[in-house]
């Protein structure tokens, strides 16, 4: 008798998170619908207060997306034409795209091959008289070495915009990201550890004056209504997203610990299978609290391995296959193609595996066994 194929293992199963909270989430959405206060309002104000407490920051401002959080941060710092912002070449497009959107020039640096985060020494070498800010990306949920980076920034009088879109709750030296630099930027895209029912984002700062400027910029720079001190944007957060996120936030710590447990189980399973010499597992820098928005490994012949997993119903993703210095839209920046070897190597080998908190142990075993079959 033929053995039944194993059930699929999706890269992310949002239904598994949604089902236990369904009634509470529907009640929160209904509350907003009944109020007919659809933009900002009490739900967003309460969410901002709760997130500021969770992150340990002085001020938090709900905005329309993680991308808009970056744009608003750049605008608040007065960054524009003629200015340069240093950011890693290996990240989601919004990191560099937001810099171009405000008229500034992104300056790319290579990554640390162990953590995938920007190389702090490369940042120091990239600073010019036109540099106005550094935009580190806490990639995959692990904090950049912010002690070293802030020392560089302070020495040169530069602002630091933390792209923490993938890293809510991640810590460096016991302090949460988003409160380590000048401004922190978060995303609530549905696939994030804290995901909304659509787009949403957050800007954080410990600077009261900068917070007031960000609040003006969020709503076309107006205060009072129809009186515009600044030219801002429409970066407002929907009340439904605020209500949804308020339901989810109390569960975030447990979900993060679930991801961390799964990361530890993966490490044990790869070691037991004798695969830890073939598969490069994520490196946790000492002193960090990694939240594992992604569990990213490196494997030889990555595309063949990925195809093998897909044939078995195991979901994976490549974050990110084309570094910024190789994107057609940035060709005019003149970055040489041969000076970012670590980013190029990562782009050719990285593979994200399922890591969400609701995964069963048998599913983790299924993933590791499938990789073992593919690489041996």
C-alpha positions as CSV (number, residue, x, y, z in Angstrom):
1,X,0.0,0.0,0.0
2,X,1.4,3.4,-1.1
3,X,2.3,5.9,1.7
4,X,0.2,9.0,1.6
5,X,2.3,12.1,0.8
6,X,3.0,14.4,3.7
7,X,0.8,17.5,4.0
8,X,2.2,20.7,2.7
9,X,4.2,23.1,4.9
10,X,3.4,26.7,3.9
11,X,6.1,29.4,4.3
12,X,3.5,31.2,6.5
13,X,0.0,30.2,7.7
14,X,-1.8,33.4,8.6
15,X,-5.0,31.3,9.2
16,X,-3.4,29.5,12.1
17,X,-2.8,32.8,13.8
18,X,-6.2,34.2,12.9
19,X,-8.5,31.3,14.0
20,X,-8.0,31.6,17.8
21,X,-8.4,35.4,17.7
22,X,-11.3,35.5,15.1
23,X,-14.1,36.6,17.4
24,X,-12.0,39.2,19.2
25,X,-10.7,40.6,15.9
26,X,-14.2,40.7,14.3
27,X,-15.5,42.5,17.4
28,X,-12.6,45.1,17.1
29,X,-13.4,45.7,13.4
30,X,-17.1,46.0,14.2
31,X,-16.3,48.5,16.9
32,X,-14.6,50.7,14.3
33,X,-17.4,50.2,11.7
34,X,-20.0,51.2,14.3
35,X,-18.1,54.3,15.3
36,X,-17.5,55.4,11.7
37,X,-14.2,56.9,12.8
38,X,-12.2,55.3,10.0
39,X,-8.9,57.3,10.0
40,X,-6.7,57.8,13.1
41,X,-8.9,58.4,16.1
42,X,-9.0,56.7,19.5
43,X,-7.9,53.2,18.2
44,X,-4.8,54.6,16.7
45,X,-4.0,56.8,19.7
46,X,-4.4,53.8,22.1
47,X,-2.2,51.7,19.8
48,X,0.5,54.3,19.7
49,X,0.6,54.4,23.5
50,X,0.7,50.6,23.8
51,X,3.4,50.3,21.2
52,X,5.5,53.0,22.9
53,X,5.3,51.1,26.1
54,X,6.1,47.8,24.4
55,X,9.2,49.2,22.7
56,X,10.3,51.3,25.5
57,X,10.4,54.5,23.5
58,X,9.3,58.0,24.3
59,X,7.0,58.5,21.3
60,X,5.3,56.3,18.7
61,X,3.3,57.4,15.7
62,X,1.0,55.2,13.5
63,X,1.5,55.7,9.8
64,X,0.2,54.1,6.6
65,X,3.0,51.7,5.9
66,X,6.6,50.8,6.7
67,X,7.7,52.5,3.5
68,X,5.8,55.7,4.4
69,X,7.5,55.5,7.8
70,X,10.9,55.7,6.1
71,X,9.7,58.5,3.8
72,X,8.3,60.5,6.8
73,X,11.5,60.0,8.8
74,X,13.7,61.3,5.9
75,X,11.3,64.3,5.5
76,X,11.3,65.0,9.2
77,X,15.1,65.2,9.1
78,X,15.1,67.6,6.1
79,X,16.9,65.2,3.8
80,X,16.5,65.9,0.1
81,X,18.3,66.9,-3.0
82,X,22.1,66.8,-2.8
83,X,22.1,64.7,0.4
84,X,23.4,61.2,0.7
85,X,22.0,58.4,2.9
86,X,24.1,55.2,3.5
87,X,22.2,52.0,3.5
88,X,23.0,48.3,2.9
89,X,22.7,47.0,-0.7
90,X,21.0,43.8,0.5
91,X,17.5,44.6,1.8
92,X,13.9,45.1,0.8
93,X,13.5,47.7,-1.9
94,X,11.8,50.3,0.4
95,X,15.1,51.0,2.2
96,X,16.7,52.5,-0.9
97,X,13.6,53.5,-2.7
98,X,12.5,55.8,0.1
99,X,15.7,57.8,-0.1
100,X,15.2,58.3,-3.9
101,X,11.6,59.4,-3.3
102,X,12.8,62.4,-1.2
103,X,15.3,63.4,-3.8
104,X,18.4,62.2,-2.0
105,X,21.0,59.7,-3.1
106,X,21.3,56.3,-1.5
107,X,24.9,55.2,-1.0
108,X,25.2,51.4,-0.8
109,X,27.5,49.4,1.5
110,X,28.2,45.7,1.7
111,X,26.9,43.4,4.5
112,X,28.5,41.4,7.3
113,X,28.3,37.8,5.8
114,X,27.4,36.3,9.1
115,X,24.4,38.5,10.1
116,X,23.4,39.9,6.7
117,X,23.2,43.3,8.3
118,X,25.3,46.3,7.1
119,X,29.0,46.3,7.6
120,X,29.7,49.1,10.1
121,X,33.3,49.5,8.9
122,X,32.1,49.9,5.3
123,X,29.7,52.6,6.6
124,X,32.6,54.6,8.0
125,X,34.5,54.4,4.7
126,X,31.4,55.6,2.7
127,X,30.9,58.8,4.6
128,X,31.4,62.0,2.5
129,X,30.6,65.7,3.2
130,X,27.2,65.1,1.6
131,X,26.2,62.3,4.0
132,X,23.3,63.3,6.2
133,X,22.1,60.0,7.6
134,X,22.7,56.3,7.9
135,X,19.8,53.8,7.4
136,X,20.7,50.5,9.0
137,X,18.3,47.6,8.3
138,X,17.7,45.1,11.1
139,X,17.3,42.3,8.6
140,X,15.3,39.1,9.2
141,X,14.7,40.2,12.8
142,X,18.2,40.6,14.1
143,X,19.5,43.9,15.3
144,X,22.5,45.7,13.7
145,X,25.4,46.3,16.0
146,X,24.0,49.7,17.1
147,X,26.7,50.5,19.6
148,X,29.3,50.5,16.9
149,X,27.1,52.2,14.4
150,X,26.0,55.0,16.7
151,X,29.7,55.7,17.6
152,X,30.3,56.2,13.9
153,X,27.2,58.4,13.5
154,X,28.1,60.5,16.6
155,X,31.6,61.0,15.4
156,X,30.3,62.5,12.1
157,X,27.2,64.2,13.4
158,X,24.8,62.0,11.4
159,X,21.2,61.0,12.0
160,X,20.4,57.3,12.1
161,X,17.1,56.0,10.7
162,X,16.5,52.4,11.9
163,X,14.7,50.4,9.3
164,X,13.1,48.0,11.8
165,X,10.3,46.8,9.4
166,X,11.3,43.1,10.1
167,X,12.4,43.5,13.7
168,X,9.6,44.6,16.1
169,X,10.7,43.5,19.6
170,X,14.3,42.7,18.5
171,X,16.9,44.0,21.0
172,X,20.6,44.9,21.0
173,X,22.2,44.9,24.4
174,X,18.8,44.7,26.1
175,X,17.3,47.8,24.3
176,X,14.6,47.4,21.7
177,X,15.3,48.5,18.2
178,X,13.5,51.7,17.2
179,X,14.8,53.5,20.3
180,X,18.5,53.2,19.6
181,X,18.8,55.6,16.6
182,X,17.3,59.0,15.8
183,X,14.1,57.6,14.4
184,X,12.8,54.0,14.1
185,X,10.5,52.7,11.3
186,X,8.3,49.6,11.5
187,X,6.0,47.8,9.2
188,X,2.7,46.0,10.0
189,X,2.4,44.3,6.6
190,X,0.4,41.1,7.2
191,X,3.4,38.8,7.0
192,X,5.3,40.6,9.7
193,X,5.5,39.2,13.3
194,X,2.9,41.9,14.2
195,X,0.8,42.1,11.1
196,X,-2.3,44.1,10.3
197,X,-5.2,43.3,7.9
198,X,-3.5,45.5,5.3
199,X,-0.8,48.0,5.2
200,X,0.4,49.9,8.3
201,X,3.5,51.2,9.9
202,X,5.0,53.0,12.9
203,X,7.6,55.7,13.5
204,X,9.3,56.0,16.8
205,X,11.6,58.5,18.4
206,X,12.8,59.7,21.8
207,X,13.0,63.3,20.6
208,X,9.8,65.3,21.4
209,X,10.5,68.0,18.8
210,X,11.1,65.5,16.1
211,X,7.9,63.6,17.1
212,X,5.9,66.8,16.7
213,X,7.4,67.3,13.3
214,X,6.6,63.8,12.3
215,X,3.0,64.2,13.5
216,X,2.6,67.3,11.3
217,X,4.1,65.5,8.3
218,X,1.7,62.5,8.7
219,X,-1.3,64.7,7.8
220,X,-0.1,67.1,5.1
221,X,1.8,69.3,7.5
222,X,-1.4,70.9,8.8
223,X,-2.2,72.2,12.2
224,X,-4.7,73.5,12.8
225,X,-6.9,72.2,10.0
226,X,-6.2,73.8,6.6
227,X,-3.2,75.7,8.0
228,X,0.0,74.1,6.7
229,X,3.4,74.8,8.4
230,X,5.0,72.1,6.3
231,X,4.4,70.1,3.1
232,X,3.8,66.7,4.4
233,X,2.0,63.6,3.0
234,X,-1.0,61.4,3.6
235,X,0.7,59.0,6.0
236,X,-2.3,58.4,8.2
237,X,-3.1,55.0,9.7
238,X,-6.6,53.5,9.3
239,X,-8.5,52.9,12.5
240,X,-9.4,49.3,11.5
241,X,-5.7,48.5,11.3
242,X,-5.2,50.2,14.7
243,X,-8.0,48.1,16.3
244,X,-6.6,44.8,14.7
245,X,-3.1,45.5,15.9
246,X,-4.3,46.2,19.4
247,X,-5.9,42.8,19.6
248,X,-2.7,41.1,18.3
249,X,-0.1,43.1,20.3
250,X,-0.7,41.3,23.7
251,X,0.2,38.0,21.9
252,X,3.3,39.3,20.2
253,X,5.8,38.2,22.9
254,X,4.4,34.7,22.9
255,X,4.5,34.5,19.1
256,X,8.1,35.7,19.1
257,X,9.1,33.1,21.6
258,X,7.4,30.5,19.4
259,X,9.5,31.6,16.5
260,X,12.7,31.5,18.7
261,X,11.8,27.9,19.9
262,X,11.3,26.8,16.3
263,X,14.7,28.3,15.4
264,X,16.3,26.3,18.2
265,X,14.5,23.2,17.1
266,X,15.7,23.7,13.5
267,X,19.3,24.0,14.8
268,X,19.0,20.7,16.8
269,X,17.4,18.9,13.9
270,X,20.0,20.0,11.3
271,X,22.7,18.9,13.7
272,X,21.1,15.5,14.4
273,X,20.8,15.0,10.7
274,X,24.5,15.9,10.2
275,X,23.5,18.7,7.9
276,X,25.0,21.6,9.9
277,X,28.2,21.3,7.9
278,X,26.4,21.6,4.6
279,X,23.6,24.0,5.4
280,X,24.7,27.4,6.8
281,X,22.3,28.2,9.7
282,X,21.4,31.8,10.9
283,X,24.1,33.3,13.2
284,X,22.9,35.1,16.3
285,X,25.2,37.9,17.3
286,X,26.0,37.8,21.1
287,X,23.9,40.2,23.1
288,X,21.0,40.4,20.7
289,X,17.4,39.2,21.0
290,X,16.6,37.8,17.5
291,X,12.8,37.7,16.7
292,X,13.1,35.5,13.6
293,X,10.8,37.3,11.2
294,X,12.7,35.0,8.8
295,X,14.8,31.9,9.4
296,X,17.3,32.2,6.5
297,X,19.8,29.4,5.7
298,X,22.3,29.1,2.9
299,X,22.5,26.0,0.8
300,X,24.5,24.9,-2.2
301,X,22.7,24.9,-5.5
302,X,19.9,26.9,-3.8
303,X,17.5,27.0,-6.8
304,X,17.6,23.2,-7.2
305,X,17.0,22.7,-3.5
306,X,14.1,25.2,-3.5
307,X,12.5,23.4,-6.5
308,X,12.8,20.1,-4.6
309,X,11.1,21.5,-1.5
310,X,8.3,23.1,-3.7
311,X,7.6,19.7,-5.3
312,X,7.0,18.4,-1.8
313,X,4.7,21.2,-0.9
314,X,7.2,23.0,1.4
315,X,7.1,26.8,1.1
316,X,10.2,28.9,0.9
317,X,11.3,32.4,-0.3
318,X,14.4,34.2,-1.4
319,X,15.0,37.4,0.5
320,X,16.6,39.0,-1.6
321,X,17.7,37.7,-5.0
322,X,18.9,41.0,-6.5
323,X,20.9,43.5,-4.4
324,X,20.3,47.2,-5.0
325,X,23.6,47.7,-6.8
326,X,22.3,45.3,-9.5
327,X,18.8,46.8,-9.8
328,X,18.2,48.6,-13.2
329,X,16.5,51.6,-11.5
330,X,19.7,52.3,-9.6
331,X,22.2,51.9,-12.4
332,X,22.6,55.7,-12.7
333,X,24.0,55.9,-9.2
334,X,27.3,54.5,-10.6
335,X,28.0,51.9,-7.9
336,X,30.6,49.4,-9.2
337,X,29.2,45.9,-9.4
338,X,32.2,44.1,-8.0
339,X,32.6,45.8,-4.6
340,X,29.8,44.1,-2.7
341,X,30.9,40.4,-2.7
342,X,29.1,39.4,0.5
343,X,25.8,40.8,-0.7
344,X,26.2,39.0,-4.1
345,X,27.1,35.7,-2.3
346,X,24.1,36.0,0.0
347,X,21.7,36.7,-2.9
348,X,22.9,33.6,-4.7
349,X,22.5,31.2,-1.7
350,X,19.9,32.4,0.9
351,X,16.7,30.6,1.4
352,X,14.0,31.4,4.0
353,X,12.3,28.4,5.6
354,X,8.9,28.3,7.5
355,X,9.4,29.6,11.0
356,X,6.0,30.9,12.2
357,X,5.0,30.1,15.8
358,X,2.2,27.7,15.0
359,X,4.5,25.2,13.2
360,X,4.3,21.6,14.6
361,X,7.5,19.7,15.4
362,X,6.6,17.2,12.7
363,X,6.5,20.0,10.2
364,X,10.0,21.1,11.1
365,X,11.2,17.5,10.8
366,X,9.6,17.4,7.4
367,X,11.5,20.5,6.2
368,X,14.8,19.3,7.5
369,X,14.4,15.8,6.0
370,X,13.5,17.3,2.6
371,X,16.6,19.6,2.6
372,X,18.7,16.6,3.6
373,X,17.4,14.6,0.6
374,X,18.2,17.6,-1.7
375,X,21.7,18.4,-0.6
376,X,23.2,14.9,-0.1
